[in-house]
Amino acid sequence: MFRTTFFAICLTLLSTAVGQGQEWARKMFDGTNHDFGMVARGAKVEHTFAINNPYKEDAHIVDVRSSCGCTTPKITVHDLKTYEKSGVVATFNTSSFTGQKGATLTVVFDKPFYAEVQLHVNGYIRSDIVLNPGSVQLGAIDQGTPVEKHIQLSYAGRDDWQVLNVKSGSPFLEATVGKPDRRAGQVTYDLTVKLKDDAPSGPIHEQLVLVTNDNRSPEFPVDVEGRVVSELTVIPSSLLLGVLHPGDKVTKKMVIKSKKPFKIVGVKCDDDCFQIQPSDTVKELQQIPITFTAGEKLGNVTRKIRIETDLGADVVCEFSAYARIISDAEESTAGKPAADKSAAK
């Protein structure tokens, strides 16, 4: 009896210790649950669980597995240095499943220590509504260029079913539906989506909401994806300076590209710790050395850097620079678990 009780206590303590020891990994996620809601059959439905490494140790994601074939997970980046980002893309398999579905996604880390984080998704896949194709794919669009795309929406069921409205959460997207084609219990709509010419550069991940007269489920989403390509492209998109001590100096290079030759006429940053000396040459690709000298203040440094060019007042690019300044005492804790250390504030 004593041995049984002792063994049970040991298992409880071990389970608690493991759970606490993996808390460092959970803190890398901005959320662990997502509800897809009511979606159409065949629709492209995805959600990305964002991951950020706030620790000074490198992190490595070994794998991710799903408890259900209704959801397929994928890791975007497996190796993350300090401040680097990744994500778990959960794709709801609406073409193969219908009805209420859910899955648990288990993300496995092996660096800096072993840990598992569980993510949860669920949703309802309607069998009476079909999108073809499954989402609005705008593709790559040059900034300042309007674009128009069409997809087909089909419904099987009530003869009086109709789309009443299309709501857009973006001021740069307009969507309308044409007159319905009704044949033998099936209703078909043509959905037209327009991207305005004043859309800013960057990725497009938006959702349109179609409002219907179906009281059971009056709304369902339609994903819109694409990318507005600026005249200027900065590589990498963020400047990661790493973990430094006060007084340390590091130099990184940023690459600015354009489709036509340009000259950098100004660089703005509100921190004297950054020294930036752009070239005054005119060419399609510019390399900019950026030197950062760590100050005495410990903690995280996040600064915006703005590049201005001779292509016009509106043709600029901005990117963020990140660094973490630590003391020698903090450096001496390198052998301790990441969960024992202070994350980025």
SULRAPE-V91735 format. One record per residue. D_CENTER is the distance of its C-alpha to the mean C-alpha in Angstrom with 1 decimal. Layout:
D_CENTER / D_CENTER
//
This chain:
52.9 / 52.1 / 50.2 / 48.1 / 47.2 / 46.5 / 44.2 / 42.3 / 41.9 / 40.6 / 38.0 / 36.8 / 36.6 / 34.8 / 32.2 / 31.6 / 31.4 / 28.8 / 26.7 / 27.0 / 26.4 / 23.0 / 21.8 / 20.5 / 17.9 / 16.9 / 16.4 / 13.5 / 11.4 / 10.6 / 12.0 / 13.9 / 14.9 / 13.8 / 16.4 / 15.9 / 19.3 / 21.8 / 20.7 / 22.9 / 24.1 / 22.6 / 19.5 / 16.2 / 14.2 / 10.8 / 8.5 / 5.6 / 7.2 / 5.7 / 8.6 / 10.5 / 14.1 / 16.5 / 19.5 / 21.9 / 22.2 / 20.1 / 18.1 / 18.2 / 16.6 / 19.5 / 18.4 / 16.9 / 19.3 / 19.6 / 22.7 / 22.8 / 22.7 / 21.2 / 17.7 / 16.6 / 13.9 / 12.6 / 11.5 / 9.5 / 11.5 / 14.6 / 16.1 / 14.8 / 17.2 / 17.4 / 14.4 / 12.4 / 8.8 / 7.8 / 6.5 / 8.8 / 8.5 / 11.5 / 13.5 / 16.4 / 19.5 / 21.1 / 23.7 / 25.2 / 25.3 / 26.5 / 27.1 / 25.4 / 23.2 / 21.2 / 20.0 / 19.5 / 17.0 / 18.4 / 16.5 / 19.2 / 19.5 / 22.6 / 22.1 / 23.1 / 24.5 / 24.3 / 22.1 / 20.6 / 17.9 / 18.1 / 15.4 / 16.9 / 16.2 / 18.9 / 20.0 / 23.0 / 23.4 / 26.3 / 28.9 / 30.6 / 27.8 / 26.6 / 24.2 / 25.1 / 22.8 / 20.1 / 17.9 / 18.4 / 17.4 / 18.1 / 17.6 / 17.8 / 19.9 / 21.8 / 21.4 / 24.3 / 24.8 / 24.7 / 23.8 / 24.9 / 23.9 / 25.6 / 24.9 / 27.5 / 27.5 / 30.3 / 31.7 / 34.6 / 36.7 / 38.3 / 40.2 / 39.3 / 35.5 / 33.7 / 30.6 / 31.5 / 28.6 / 25.1 / 22.8 / 20.0 / 17.8 / 17.4 / 20.6 / 20.0 / 20.1 / 23.5 / 24.3 / 27.7 / 29.5 / 32.9 / 35.9 / 35.7 / 37.6 / 39.4 / 41.1 / 42.5 / 40.1 / 37.0 / 35.2 / 33.1 / 31.1 / 29.7 / 26.5 / 26.2 / 23.0 / 23.4 / 21.1 / 23.2 / 24.2 / 23.0 / 19.3 / 17.6 / 16.0 / 12.4 / 10.0 / 11.0 / 9.3 / 12.3 / 14.7 / 18.5 / 20.7 / 24.1 / 26.9 / 29.8 / 33.3 / 32.4 / 33.2 / 31.8 / 28.3 / 28.3 / 24.7 / 22.0 / 18.7 / 18.2 / 14.8 / 14.7 / 12.8 / 13.7 / 13.7 / 16.3 / 17.7 / 19.4 / 22.8 / 21.5 / 18.9 / 18.3 / 17.8 / 16.1 / 13.6 / 14.2 / 17.5 / 17.7 / 21.4 / 21.6 / 23.9 / 27.2 / 30.5 / 32.3 / 33.9 / 31.8 / 30.9 / 28.2 / 27.8 / 24.8 / 24.6 / 22.2 / 22.8 / 22.8 / 23.5 / 25.0 / 26.8 / 30.0 / 31.7 / 30.8 / 31.9 / 30.0 / 32.0 / 30.3 / 27.8 / 26.9 / 25.8 / 27.3 / 27.9 / 31.1 / 29.7 / 28.0 / 30.4 / 29.2 / 31.8 / 30.7 / 33.2 / 35.3 / 35.5 / 34.4 / 32.3 / 29.2 / 27.5 / 27.7 / 27.2 / 27.0 / 28.0 / 26.5 / 28.5 / 27.5 / 30.3 / 29.3 / 31.3 / 33.1 / 30.6 / 28.6 / 25.0 / 21.7 / 21.8 / 19.1 / 20.4 / 19.6 / 21.5 / 22.6 / 24.3 / 26.9 / 28.7 / 31.9 / 30.1 / 30.2 / 29.1 / 26.0 / 24.9 / 23.2 / 20.0 / 18.4 / 16.4 / 16.2 / 18.4 / 18.1 / 21.0 / 22.6 / 26.3 / 28.3 / 32.0 / 34.2 / 34.5 / 30.7 / 30.9 / 33.7 / 31.6 / 29.8 / 31.5 / 30.2 / 27.3 / 24.0 / 24.3 / 27.4 / 25.9 / 24.3 / 20.6 / 19.2 / 20.4
//
